[in-house]
Amino acid sequence: MARITVEDCLEQVGKDNRFNLIHLAVSRIKQHRQGEPFLAGDRNKEVVNTLREVASGDVTFDNIDQLPDMVDGVIPENDSLLDSESSPKE
């Protein structure tokens, strides 16, 4: 991708929904500032790299909260979390 455009990002987030794009980008930038690596590009400013992640589809509302837990691009399964959710509460 030579240049990143808002239109490229809106195709991933949803047309005519710039507020959601900003919300997603800010959430991801906060993760970067806490030490999370960039998934796409690394020679530009953090805003540009974050928008590249969104435009490529690597960062979405579905996976934004799981990205800090990723190990080598794979989200590990947490069996203990699944067990606690399926067990009846007393």
Secondary structure, 3 states (H helix, E strand, C coil): CCCCCHHHHHHHHCCCCHHHHHHHHHHHHHHHHCCCCCCCCCCCCHHHHHHHHHHHCCCCCCCCCCHHHCECCECCCCHHHHHHHHCCCC
